Amino acid sequence: AYAVVLGSIDVLAIPWWTVLHAAEFDLYVAVIPFAATALVVARGLRREAGRRLALLTALTISVSATFFTTVAAYSSDPLPGTVGQAASAGAHERSTFIMAPLVFIGLMVWLRERPGRTPVLTATVLGAALLPAVIPLDRFTENVNFQALALVPWVTLREHVAWPVGVLGFTSTIGLLFLLAIRTRARATAVVAPVVCVLLTVTLIAQSPIRAVAEWTSAAGVGNTPNWVDRAVGDHASVSVLWFERPGRPFVQIAPRHRVVWVNEFFNRSVGGVFELGSPMPYALPSTPVRLEDGRVVLESGRPAPLGQLVLAPCHVRVAGVPIARDPATGAVVVRVSEPVRATVFEPGSCPGGGAS
C-alpha cells in the first residue's frame, strides 16, 4: 500500500526528518532513558566493552538507524492522495514507539554500571533535554491524536503553554533531576520515578482526545449498532461492497465517508470483497476495479462483476434489489441483488433519495 512513497521521497529531507523523529521519540520516552541509552551505546563502542554490552550496542544502533531513516523517508514527501496524509501530518510515533523497550533496557544497564564521565554525562543529558524543542508542533497537529501520543498533551495545552518554551522547561526539569540523581548517587528508584510519572501523566491526558477521535471514527462509519450487517445476514454470509469515487485520479484524498467501508469491515465478519467504481480509495487496499456498462456493474473485461447475492452500498450508490438492512446514521444499505447487478451512482458523500432501491 505504501509502495508509491518510493517515487516521492525527498532524499535531501531525510536527515532533518530523522532528527525530528528522534526528537519526538526522546520526548515519548521522557528524556532520561534516551540519554542513558546514548551513554550506554557510547560505552559499548569501546574495545574494552563486554560481549553483552557490545551486542546491545550493535542492536540499538542498527535498529534505531533503520527505523528512524525509514520513517523519515516516508515522512519526507509522501503524496497526500495516495497514502492518505501529507508530510505535514507530523511525527509518526506509531512507527517508532516499538523501539522503546531498547531504551528502557539501556536505562536498566546504565543504572547497573552508571558509565560516563561528568562532562560527557552533562552534555548528553542536556542534549537529550534540548532535542524536543526542534519539533515544529504547528506542523504536527493534524493527526497527533493517533500518530504521536507524546505530543497530545502539548497540542491540547498549546493555547496555555507556549511552544517550544514550555517543552524546554519540562524536558530541562527532567534532565536536571537526572543530573541531580547522578551527582548524589541516588538509588535507581529516584531515576525511574520521573519517567514513570511522565508516562502515566501523558497517558491520562491523552486518553480523552484519543477516545474522542475513536468515537468520531466509529460514528462516521456506523451508527449505534456496529455489527448491524452481521445481525441482518449472519456472520457466515458473504456481503460484497460496491463503492464509487469520481474517476480520473490515482487515489482520492481520505474523507470521513471512507469509514463506512473500513469500520463496517472491522465490526462485521460478513463484509468481504470491495468492488470500486471510478478512482480507488486511499491506501491502495485490496479491491476489484469495476465499471458501469448500461447500468450494469461489470469487470474491466466486460463480464458481470461477481458481487454475489448481498451487496453493501453507501448512500451515494443506489443498487437495484431488495433492501435487507439500513444503517440510519450513514445511509448505507445491504441489498439482496440478482445478476446482472445494476447500480446508479451519485456525488460521493451525498445521499440522494435515501440510498438503495
SEMINU-400935 format. One record per atom (N, C-alpha, C): x, y, z; residue in one letter. Coordinates in steps of 0.02 Angstrom, whole numbers, plus 32768, in hexadecimal, padded with zeros to 4 digits. Each point is the difference from the previous one (the first is absolute). Layout:
<rs>
XYZA
...
</rs>
This chain:
<rs>
80297FC38000A
7FD7803D8000A
802B803F8000A
803B7FFC801DY
802B803C8005Y
803780007FCCY
7FFD7FD37FCFA
80357FFD7FCEA
800680417FD9A
7FC980237FF8V
8001803F7FDAV
802D80348020V
800C7FF98041V
802B80318022V
80477FFF7FE3V
80157FC67FE7L
80447FFA7FE5L
800B80317FC6L
7FCC80127FDDG
8008802E7FC8G
7FFD80488014G
7FF5800F8041S
7FF980468014S
802D8013803AS
80317FD7800FI
802D800E8038I
802E803B7FEFI
8005802E802FD
803080387FFAD
803F7FEC8026D
80317FE77FDDV
803D7FE58020V
80228035802BV
8001803D7FE8L
802280358026L
7FDC80128041L
7FC07FEF8004A
7FDA8010803DA
80047FC98034A
80197FC67FEEI
80027FC7802EI
802880108040I
803C801E7FFCP
8024800E803EP
7FD9802B8031P
7FDE80337FE7W
7FDA802C802DW
7FC57FDB801EW
7FDD7FD97FD8W
7FC87FD9801BW
80187FCB8031W
803C7FE77FF6T
801C7FD08031T
800A80228043T
8019803D7FFFV
800A8027803EV
7FBC800C8022V
7FCE80127FD8L
7FBE800F801CL
7FE27FC38022L
80077FC67FE0H
7FE37FC4801EH
80287FE8803DH
8041800B7FFEA
80287FF1803CA
7FEC802E8039A
7FF4803F7FF0A
7FEB80308034A
7FBD7FED801EA
7FD17FEB7FD5E
7FBE7FEC8019E
80057FC1802AE
802B7FD27FEBF
80097FC28026F
8020800F8043F
802F802E8001D
80208017803ED
7FCB801A8031D
7FD280287FE7L
7FCA8019802AL
7FD27FC88016L
7FF37FD17FD4Y
7FD27FC8800EY
80197FD7803BY
80417FF38004V
801B7FD68035V
80178029803DV
7FEF80418001A
800D802B803AA
804A800E800BA
802780097FCCV
8044801B8000V
80337FD38023V
7FF37FEC803EI
80337FDC8027I
80157FBE7FDFI
7FD27FD47FECP
80167FC37FDEP
8026800E7FBFP
7FED80347FDDF
802280127FC1F
80488013800FF
800A802B8032A
804480158011A
80297FC6801CA
7FE27FD8802BA
80237FC8801FA
80167FCD7FCBA
7FD57FF37FCFT
80117FD17FCBT
8039801B7FD5T
7FFF80417FF3A
8037801F7FDAA
80437FF68024A
800080068041L
803D7FF68027L
80157FB67FFEL
7FD07FD48004V
800F7FB87FFDV
801C7FED7FBCV
7FE3801B7FCBV
80187FF17FBCV
8047801A7FF7V
800E803C801AA
8044801B7FFBA
80317FD28024A
7FEB7FE68038R
802B7FD18025R
80087FBF7FD9R
7FCC7FE97FE1G
80017FC27FDBG
802B80027FC2G
8011803B7FE7L
802A80067FC5L
804B7FFB800FL
80117FFF8040R
80477FFB8013R
80187FB97FFAR
80417FF97FF4R
801E7FBE7FF9R
7FF87FD5803FR
80038021803AE
7FFE7FDA803EE
7FB87FED8014E
7FCE80127FD9A
7FBB7FEF8011A
7FF67FB57FFFA
7FD87FE88030G
7FF17FB98003G
7FD47FEA7FC6G
7FFC7FBE7FF7R
7FDA7FE67FC7R
7FB680138003R
7FE17FFC803AR
7FB9800F8006R
7FF2804A7FF2R
802C802B8019L
7FF780477FF3L
800B80107FB6L
80317FDE7FE2A
800D800A7FB8A
7FC47FE97FD6A
7FE17FC98013L
7FC67FE77FDCL
7FC580308006L
7FF5801A803DL
7FCA8030800AL
800D80407FD7L
803E80157FFET
8012803C7FDAT
7FF47FF57FB5T
80157FC67FE7A
7FF77FF17FB9A
7FB57FFD7FEFA
7FD97FE1802BL
7FB87FFB7FF4L
7FE080458001L
801280298031T
7FE180428007T
8011802C7FC4T
803E80007FEBI
8014802A7FC7I
7FDF7FEA7FC0I
80017FBF7FF3S
7FE57FE77FC1S
7FB4800A7FFCS
7FDD7FF18036V
7FB780068000V
7FEB804A7FFCV
801F802A8029S
7FEC80468000S
801180227FBES
803A7FF17FE4A
8011801E7FBFA
7FCF7FEB7FCAA
7FEF7FC08000T
7FD17FE77FCET
7FBB801F8007T
7FE68001803DF
7FBD8019800BF
7FFB804B7FF4F
802D8026801DF
7FFB80497FF9F
800980157FB7F
802F7FDF7FDDT
800B80127FBAT
7FC57FED7FD5T
7FE37FC6800CT
7FC77FE97FD9T
7FC3802D800AT
7FF28010803FV
7FC7802B800FV
800C80477FE6V
803E80168004A
801180427FE6A
7FF680037FB4A
80127FCA7FDEA
7FF67FFE7FB7A
7FB680027FEFA
7FD77FDD8026Y
7FB880017FF5Y
7FE48046800BY
801B80238032S
7FE680428011S
801980377FD2S
80367FF27FDBS
802280357FDCS
7FD580227FCCS
7FD87FDA7FDBD
7FD7801F7FCCD
7FCB7FD17FE5D
7FD77FE0802BP
7FCD7FD27FE5P
7FC980267FDCP
7FE17FE07FD0L
7FC9801F7FDBL
7FC07FFA8028L
7FDF80378011P
7FC57FFD802BP
7FC97FD37FE6P
7FF47FFF7FBEG
7FC87FD97FE6G
800D7FB67FFCG
803D7FEA800CT
800F7FBA7FF7T
80017FDA8042T
8020801D8032V
80047FDC803FV
7FD480208035V
7FDA80327FEEG
7FCD8019802CG
8014803C802AG
803F80138000Q
8013803A8028Q
8040801E7FE5Q
800A803F800DA
803B80237FE7A
80387FFF8033A
803A80157FECA
80388002802EA
7FF2802D803CA
7FD680327FF5S
7FF1802F8037S
7FD87FDF8037S
7FEB7FC17FF6A
7FDC7FDE8035A
802B7FF7803EA
80427FFF7FF8G
802B8002803AG
80267FC28011G
80107FFA8040A
80297FC98018A
7FDA7FBF7FFFA
801E7FCD7FE1H
7FDF7FBF7FFDH
80197FD5803AH
7FEF8015803CE
80157FDC803CE
7FE67FB98000E
7FC77FF57FE2R
7FE37FBC8000R
802D7FD07FD9R
8030801A7FDAS
80307FD57FDCS
80437FFB8023S
800C802A8031T
80417FFF8023T
7FFB7FEB8049T
7FC48000801CF
7FFB7FF28048F
80167FB98012F
80027FD37FCFI
80137FBB8010I
804A7FFB8012I
802580377FF8M
80467FFF8017M
80068011804AM
7FC880128020A
800280138046A
801F7FCA802DA
7FF07FBF7FF7P
80207FCE802BP
804C80037FFFP
801D80117FC6L
804980047FFCL
801C8036802EL
7FE0803B8000V
801B8036802BV
7FEF7FF38049V
7FCB7FDC800FF
7FF27FEF8046F
80337FCC8018F
80137FD27FD4I
80377FD28011I
80418027800AI
800B80307FD3G
803C802A8006G
800180248043G
7FC780188016L
7FFD80218042L
80117FD08038L
7FE77FC37FFDM
80107FCF8034M
804B7FF08000M
801E7FFA7FC5V
80487FF37FFCV
8026803B801DV
7FEB803C7FF1W
8022803B801BW
7FFB8001804CW
7FC67FF0801BL
7FF780008049L
802E7FCD8021L
800F7FCA7FDDR
802B7FCD801DR
804A80167FFFR
8015801F7FC8E
804780117FF8E
800F804A8007E
7FCF802B7FF2R
800680498003R
803F80197FDDR
80077FF27FBFP
803B80157FDCP
7FFE804B7FEEP
803A801C7FEFG
800480457FE8G
8020802E8033G
802E802A7FE8R
801F8033802BR
7FD2803D8004R
800C80288033T
7FD38038800ET
7FF3802E7FC4T
803480177FDCP
7FF3802D7FC6P
7FD67FDD7FCAP
80107FC07FF3V
7FDA7FDB7FCDV
7FB87FF58017V
7FF87FEF803FL
7FBD7FF6801BL
7FD680407FF9L
801E80378015T
7FDC80407FFET
7FED80137FB9T
802F7FF97FD1A
7FF380127FBBA
7FCA7FD37FE2A
80037FC0800FT
7FCF7FD07FE4T
7FBA800F801BT
7FFA800B8040V
7FBF800D801FV
7FE380427FE7V
802A80347FFBL
7FE880407FE8L
7FEB7FFB7FB6L
80267FDA7FD9G
7FEE7FF67FBAG
7FBD7FDE7FFAG
7FF47FCC8028A
7FBF7FDD7FFFA
7FC8802D8017A
800E802D8030A
7FCD802D801AA
7FEE80367FCDA
803180167FD8L
7FF480367FD0L
7FE37FE77FBEL
800B7FC17FEFL
7FED7FE57FBEL
7FB680087FF0L
7FD17FF3802EP
7FB980067FEDP
7FEB80467FEAP
802880338010A
7FED80447FEDA
8002800B7FB5A
80217FD47FDAV
800480097FB8V
7FBF7FEA7FDDV
7FD37FDF8024I
7FC37FE67FE1I
7FD3803B7FECI
7FED80057FC1P
7FD280357FEAP
7FB87FED8010P
7FEA800F803CL
7FBF7FE88018L
7FC780167FD2L
8004803B7FE4D
7FCA80187FD5D
7FF67FD37FC3D
80357FE07FE8R
7FFA7FD27FC7R
7FEB7FBB8016R
80027FF38042F
7FF37FBD8018F
7FBD7FF98023F
7FD3802F7FF4T
7FC180008027T
7FC87FD87FDFT
80027FF77FBEE
7FC67FE57FDDE
7FEC7FBA8016E
80317FD48005N
7FF17FBA8010N
80217FE78040N
800F802F802DV
80237FEE803DV
7FD97FCC8029V
7FBE80068001N
7FD87FD5802BN
80067FB67FF1N
80177FEE7FC4F
800C7FBA7FF4F
80477FF37FE5F
802980347FFDQ
80447FF87FE6Q
803480078036Q
7FF6802C8030A
80368011802FA
7FE5800D8045A
7FFF7FCD8029L
7FE580058044L
802380368028L
804280057FFAA
8026802F8029A
7FEF80497FF1A
7FE6800E7FC5L
7FF080447FEEL
7FB980148010L
7FD67FCF8011V
7FBA800F800FV
7FF880348037V
80247FFA8039P
7FF880338034P
801380467FE9P
803480047FD6W
801880427FEAW
7FD0801F7FCEW
7FE27FD87FD5V
7FCD80197FD3V
7FC280158027V
7FEE7FD98032T
7FC6800F802AT
800980418026T
803E800D8017L
800D803A802BL
8021803A7FDBL
80037FFD7FBER
802880327FDBR
7FE580478008R
7FBF80088010E
7FE58043800BE
8017801D8042E
80177FD6802EH
801480188042H
804B7FFB800CH
80227FD47FDAV
80487FF68009V
8022800D7FBEV
802E80307FFFA
802380117FC2A
80317FC97FECA
80047FF47FBFW
802F7FD07FE5W
803680267FDAW
80417FF08008P
801D7FC88025P
801480108047P
7FEF803D8018V
801580138044V
7FE77FCF8033V
7FC07FEC7FFAG
7FE37FD28031G
80237FBD8001G
800C7FE47FC5V
80207FBE7FFEV
804880048017V
802280387FF3L
804580088018L
80018001804CL
7FD18023801FG
7FFC80018048G
7FF37FBA801CG
7FD57FDC7FDEF
7FEE7FBC8016F
803B7FD07FFAF
801E7FFD7FC5T
80377FD17FF5T
803E80148027T
800B80418008S
803A80168027S
7FF97FEC8049S
7FC38004801AT
7FF47FEA8045T
800F7FB68008T
7FE97FD87FD0I
800F7FB88003I
804B7FF47FFCI
802280247FD3G
80487FF87FFAG
80258013803FG
7FEB80378020L
80208015803EL
7FF57FCE8039L
7FC47FE28001L
7FF37FCC8032L
802E7FC47FF5L
800C7FF07FC1F
802D7FC87FF0F
804780118016F
8017803C7FF0L
804380148014L
80078002804CL
7FCC80178021L
80028002804AL
80047FBA801CL
7FDA7FD27FE3A
80037FBA8016A
80467FE37FF5A
802080137FC8I
80437FE77FF2I
8032801C8033I
7FFB8042800BR
80308020802ER
7FF97FE68047R
7FC47FF38017T
7FF57FE98044T
80037FB48007T
800D7FDE7FC6R
80027FB78000R
7FBF7FE2801DR
7FC9801C7FE9A
7FBF7FEB8019A
7FF07FB97FEAA
7FD17FE28021R
7FEB7FBC7FEER
7FDC80007FBDR
7FF97FC47FE5A
7FE27FF97FBEA
7FB9801B7FFFA
7FDC7FFA8038T
7FBB80178001T
7FFB804C7FF5T
803380258015A
7FFF80497FF6A
800980117FB7A
80207FD57FDAV
8009800B7FB8V
7FC37FEA7FDAV
7FE47FC88014V
7FC77FE37FDCV
7FBF8026800FV
7FF9801A803CA
7FC1801F8015A
7FE980387FD1A
802C80307FECP
7FE880347FD2P
7FE77FE47FBEP
80217FCC7FE7V
7FEB7FE27FC1V
7FBA7FE28007V
7FF57FDC8036V
7FBF7FE1800CV
7FCA80368007V
800F80358024C
7FD080368009C
7FED80207FBEC
8032800B7FD5V
7FF3801F7FBEV
7FD47FD27FD6V
80117FC07FFEL
7FDA7FD17FD7L
7FB87FFC8017L
7FF57FFE8041L
7FBC7FFD801BL
7FDA80407FF1L
802180398009T
7FDE80407FF5T
7FEC80087FB7T
802E7FF07FD2V
7FF180057FB9V
7FC67FD37FEEV
7FFF7FC4801BT
7FCA7FD17FF2T
7FBD801C8017T
7FFE801C803CL
7FC2801B801BL
7FE7803B7FD7L
802E802D7FEDI
7FED803B7FD9I
7FE97FEB7FBAI
80237FD07FE2A
7FF17FED7FBBA
7FC27FD57FF9A
7FEA7FE28037Q
7FC97FD17FFCQ
7FC080207FE4Q
7FEF803B8018S
7FC280207FEBS
7FFF80137FB6S
803280247FE6P
7FFE80107FB8P
80057FC37FD3P
80257FCE8015I
80067FC37FD7I
7FBC7FDC7FFEI
7FDF7FFE8039R
7FBD7FE18001R
7FD080277FD4R
800680438001A
7FD480297FD6A
800B7FF17FB6A
803E7FF87FECV
800F7FF07FBAV
7FE57FBB7FEEV
80077FD0802EA
7FE57FBD7FF3A
7FB580017FF9A
7FDF8027802AE
7FB780047FFCE
7FEA80237FC0E
802680337FEAW
7FEF80227FC2W
80097FD17FC4W
80367FD98000T
800B7FD07FCBT
7FC87FCD7FFCT
7FEC7FE7803AS
7FCA7FCF8002S
7FBF801E7FE7S
7FF1803E8016A
7FC280207FECA
7FFE800F7FB5A
803B800D7FE3A
8003800E7FB8A
7FF37FC17FD7A
800A7FC5801FG
7FF97FC27FDAG
7FC27FD9800FG
7FE98001803EV
7FC57FDA8013V
7FD780278033V
7FC47FE8800DG
7FD5801F8031G
800A7FE18045G
7FC97FF88024N
80047FE68045N
80097FB48002N
7FF87FDF7FC7T
80087FB77FFET
80387FEE7FCFT
803E7FFB8017P
80397FF67FD3P
7FFA7FC17FD5P
7FE27FCA801CN
7FFC7FC17FDBN
7FBC7FF77FDEN
7FE380377FE9W
7FBD7FFF7FE3W
7FFC7FD47FC1W
80367FFA7FDBV
7FFF7FD77FC4V
7FFB7FB68014V
802B7FEB802FD
7FFE7FBB8017D
7FBD7FEE801ED
7FE2802F8024R
7FBE7FF3801FR
7FCC7FF27FCBR
800780227FC7A
7FCD7FF97FCBA
800A7FC27FD7A
803F7FED7FF3V
800C7FC97FD1V
80247FC48020V
80198008803CG
80267FCA8020G
804B80087FF0G
802A7FEF8030D
8048800C7FF6D
801F7FCC7FD2D
7FDA7FCE7FEAH
801B7FCF7FD1H
7FED80107FB8H
7FD780337FF7A
7FEE80157FBCA
803A80277FE1A
7FFA800E7FBFS
803380267FDDS
7FDF803D7FE1S
8018803B8016V
7FE4803F7FE8V
803780277FDCV
7FF6800D7FC0S
803080287FDBS
7FF2804A800BS
803380297FF4V
7FF880498005V
8006801D7FBAV
7FD1802A7FEDL
800480247FC0L
800B804A8010L
8039801B7FEBW
801380448012W
800B80297FC0W
7FF680428006F
800A802C7FC7F
8025803F8015F
803380137FD8E
802180418005E
8006801C7FBAE
800380427FFBR
8007801F7FBER
803E7FE47FDDR
7FFA7FED7FC0P
80397FE37FDDP
803480347FECP
803A7FE67FECG
8034802C7FE5G
8039800F802EG
80017FE4803DR
8037800C802ER
801F7FBE8017R
80427FFF800CP
80207FC28017P
7FE27FE98043P
7FF58031802DF
7FE07FF38040F
7FDA803E8013F
7FCD7FF98028V
7FDC803B801AV
801A80108046V
7FF8803E8013Q
801580158042Q
7FD37FE08035Q
801C7FEF8038I
7FDA7FE18035I
7FC7802E8017I
7FC67FE3800FA
7FC580268014A
7FD87FD78033A
7FD680208028P
7FD97FDC8032P
7FD67FC77FE2P
7FE780097FC2R
7FD47FCD7FE2R
80227FBD7FF9R
80437FFF7FFAH
80237FC07FF7H
7FFB7FD3803EH
7FF0801E8039R
7FF67FD8803CR
7FC57FD17FFAR
7FD1800F7FD3V
7FC77FD37FF6V
80197FBB7FEBV
80357FFE7FD8V
801D7FC07FEDV
802C7FE58037V
803080298016W
80337FE7802EW
7FE47FEB8043W
7FD28027801CV
7FE47FEF8042V
7FD27FC47FFBV
7FD77FFE7FCBN
7FD47FC67FF9N
80267FC07FF3N
803880047FDCE
802B7FC57FF8E
801A7FE88044E
8010802F802AF
801D7FEF8041F
7FCE7FDD802EF
7FC280198000F
7FCE7FE68030F
7FD47FC97FE4F
80037FF27FC0N
7FD37FCF7FE2N
80277FCB7FDAN
7FFD7FC28018R
80247FC97FDFR
7FE67FF37FBAR
7FC0800F7FF5S
7FE27FEF7FBFS
8018802E7FC8S
8018803B8010V
801580307FCDV
80427FE87FE1V
7FFE7FF67FBEG
803B7FE37FDFG
801E802C7FCCG
80017FE87FC1G
802380227FCAG
7FE380447FEFG
802D802E7FEDV
7FEC80447FEDV
800880087FB5V
7FCB80187FDFF
8001800E7FB9F
7FFB804C7FF7F
802F801D7FDCE
800580487FFCE
7FF2801B7FB9E
7FD1802D7FFCL
7FF180257FC3L
802680428001L
802080127FCAG
8024803F7FFCG
80447FFA8021G
801680368020S
804280028020S
7FFF7FD78040S
80387FDF8010P
80037FD9803EP
8005802D803EP
7FEC7FE48038M
800780228040M
804A80048013M
801280298032P
804680048015P
80197FC0801FP
80417FFA8006Y
80257FC9801FY
80077FC37FD4Y
7FE580007FC3A
80097FC97FD2A
7FEF7FBC801FA
7FC97FFE8025L
7FE97FC2801FL
7FE67FD07FCBL
80007FBF800DP
7FEA7FCF7FCEP
7FB8800D7FE9P
7FF680047FBFS
7FBE800B7FE5S
7FFF7FE97FB7S
7FC47FFC7FE4T
7FF87FED7FBAT
7FE3803C7FDAT
802480197FCDP
7FE480387FD9P
7FC87FE87FD3P
7FCA80267FFFV
7FC77FF07FD5V
7FE980417FDDV
7FD37FF97FD1R
7FE4803A7FDDR
7FB77FF47FF1R
7FDD80357FEDL
7FBA7FFB7FEEL
7FF97FFE7FB5L
7FDA7FCF7FE8E
7FF47FF97FB8E
7FB47FF97FF7E
7FE180367FE8D
7FB780027FF9D
7FDE7FF18043D
801E801B8036G
7FE37FF68042G
80147FC08023G
80207FD27FDBR
80167FC1801ER
80478007801BR
800C7FE08039V
80428001801FV
80297FC77FE2V
803580117FDBV
80277FCD7FDEV
804A80098011V
80257FC97FF5L
804980038007L
801D80277FC6L
8040800F8004E
802080247FC9E
7FFE7FD87FBFE
7FFB7FBE8006S
7FFB7FD67FC4S
7FBB80027FE0S
7FCF801B8024G
7FBC80037FE7G
7FD27FCB801CG
801C7FCF8023R
7FD77FCC801FR
7FDD801B803ER
7FC67FE48013P
7FDD8017803CP
802D7FF9803EP
800080328029A
80287FFF803DA
7FE37FCE8032A
802B7FD4801DP
7FE77FCD802EP
7FF4801A8046P
7FCE802A8008L
7FF2801E8041L
7FDB7FD1802FL
7FE27FCB7FE5G
7FDA7FD2802AG
7FB880188009G
7FDF7FE68032Q
7FB9800E800AQ
7FF3803B802FQ
803280128028L
7FF880368030L
803480367FF4L
7FEA803E7FFEV
802D80387FF2V
7FF580378034V
80378018801CL
7FFF803A802CL
8012803E7FD6L
7FD480317FFFA
800C803C7FD8A
7FF9803E802BA
802C80327FF6P
7FF7803F8024P
7FC580277FE4P
7FEE80368020C
7FC480247FECC
800680217FBCC
803E80087FE6H
8006801F7FBDH
80047FCC7FC8H
7FF47FC18011V
7FFC7FCC7FCDV
7FBC7FDD8009V
7FD680057FCER
7FBE7FE18003R
80017FBF7FD9R
7FF57FC98024V
80037FBD7FE2V
7FB97FE57FF8V
7FF37FE47FC5A
7FBE7FE27FF3A
7FFA7FBE8025A
7FCB7FF88027G
7FF77FC38025G
7FD1800A803BG
80017FD1802EV
7FD48002803BV
802A8014803DV
7FF2803A801EP
80258014803CP
7FF57FCF803AP
80377FEA801EI
7FFC7FD28039I
800880248042I
802D80318000A
800D8026803DA
801D80447FEDA
7FF68030802CR
801880447FF3R
801E801C8040R
803880237FF9D
801D80248039D
7FE780487FFDD
7FD38013802DP
7FE380437FFDP
80338038800AP
80377FF18021A
80328034800DA
802780147FC2A
800F7FD07FD5T
8029800E7FC5T
7FD97FFA7FBET
7FC67FE08002G
7FDA7FF57FC3G
80177FC37FD9G
80337FDC8019A
80177FC37FDFA
7FC97FCB8001A
7FFD7FD87FCBV
7FCA7FCE7FF9V
801D7FBD7FEAV
7FE67FCA801CV
800E7FBD7FE7V
7FC67FEC7FD3V
80107FED7FC2V
7FCD7FF17FCFV
80097FB97FE6V
7FC87FDC7FFCR
80017FBE7FDER
7FF7800C7FB6R
80307FE87FD7V
8000800F7FB9V
7FFC7FC17FD7V
7FF580087FC0S
80037FC97FD1S
802A80177FC5S
80207FD07FDEE
802A80127FC7E
7FD5800F7FC2E
801680307FD7P
803B802B800CP
7FEE80378032P
80308011802AV
7FF580358032V
7FFE80447FDDV
7FCD80268010R
7FF980427FE3R
800780358036R
801E80387FEEA
800B80358031A
7FFF80447FDFA
7FF080328029T
800380467FECT
802B80248033T
802D802B7FE9V
802E8022802FV
7FF1804A8001V
800F801E803AF
7FF78047800BF
8040801E801CF
7FFF803F800DE
803C8022801BE
80157FDE8041E
803F7FEB8005P
80177FE0803EP
7FF6802C803DP
7FE47FE38033G
7FF28024803EG
7FB9801A8004G
7FDB7FFF7FC8S
7FBB80178002S
7FD27FC4800BS
7FC2800D8012C
7FD07FCB800BC
7FBE800E7FDDC
800080027FBEP
7FC2800E7FDCP
7FCE7FC78005P
7FC38011800DG
7FCB7FCE7FFDG
80027FCE8038G
802D80088030G
7FFF7FD3803AG
80267FC07FF5G
80247FF47FC9G
80297FC57FFBG
7FEA7FCF7FCBG
7FF47FC08013A
7FF47FCB7FCFA
7FB77FFF7FECA
7FF47FDF7FC9S
7FBB7FF67FE9S
7FF77FB87FECS
</rs>
